[in-house]
Amino acid sequence: MRTISLEEFHDLLGLAYAVSINDTLYFVGYDTDGNPYTADNDGDDYLDLSSVDGHIQVDGNALFFHVGGQPIRLLILTIKELGPED
């Protein structure tokens, strides 16, 4: 397992179409200051991703960290356009 910085994490989020957090699908949004977050359609399940508690660990294709003491397992989902050579 390796560790990445918060800046690397935010760069990865910038590439994401959506994320899976603890097996629930969310889209990544950005507040007026450009900080990333996730929320459900009602905004009830809001998770600020601008800071994390401790380290962000990468294991395989998942990221593991804590926000406000809550353990998070995050998968980044992207969309790739297939061209004629794919």
N, C-alpha and C positions, 0 to 999 in steps of 0.2 A: 504494500500500500504506500502511495506517495502522497505528499501534501502539496497543495497549490495555494497561491496567495489570493486575497480577496479580489485584486485587480484581474488576475487570470480567470477567476470565477465569473466576474462581471463580463469579461470578454467572451467567455463561452455562452453566457446567457444572451448576449447580443446576437449570437448565431442561431439561437433556438427559435423554432416555430412554436413549440409548446414544451412544457416540462411535466414529468410525472413526479409528484411528491407523495411519498408513502402510499403509492399505488392509486393516486387520484390525479386525473389530468387537469392541468391549469394552463392558461396562456400567461405569458410574461407581460406585464405592463410597466410603465415608467411614470413616476410622479413628476410634478412640475420642476423638481430639481434634477431630474434625470436618474433617480435612484430606482432600481428594479424591485418589483413586488409581484406577488400572485394573489388572486382573489377569486371567489366564485362569482356567479352572475349577480348576486345580491350584495356583494362586498362584505358578507358576513365572515368569510373564511380568509381574511386578509393576512398575508405573510410578507413582512418587510425583508427583502433580501439585500439591503444595503450594508448590513453588518451581520456577523455571525459570532457565536461564542466559541472561542478557541480556533482550532485548525479545520481546514477543509481537506478531507482525505478522499483520494481517488482510488477505487478498487474495481478493476475491470471497466465496465461502462457506467458505473454509478458513483455519485459524489455523496459523501457522508459528512454531516456537520450538525450543529445545534443552533437554534435561534430561540432566544428567551428560555433556554433550558429544554426546549422541545427537540427530540432527535429527528433529523431529517435524512431521508434517503431520496436523492434526486436523480432522475434520468433526463437527459436532454434529448428532445425529439426535433429532428430537422426534416426538411423536405428537399429532395434532390430532383432536379429536372433531368430526365433521361434523354440523351441525344441519340442520333443514329448509331454512334459507335458503342453505346451501352447495351 
